[in-house]
């Protein structure tokens, strides 16, 4: 009998946790789409605070300066030799590489 009570309690807690997760995800997506104007936002003391205007990061802009609305993580396939050449070029161009070579001589 105690096992059934434990399973029932765990099931209820799991359902509450999943429902809370889904609710938070939905509220987060609605909150991201909402735009806030500086005039409508009030500070805690009732006066309008001086808020900065939203300035997007340059990587979030396309060539014409408009905000990108597509996924930013795009992976292209690369073979092992190309990756190894790129890593070797980065390693040889690093500032610590030149001093290490001079110390070994």
PyMOL commands that set and color helices and strands:
alter all, ss='L'
color gray80, all
select helices_A, chain A and resi 2-33+58-60+80-93+95-104
alter helices_A, ss='H'
color red, helices_A
deselect
rebuild
show_as cartoon
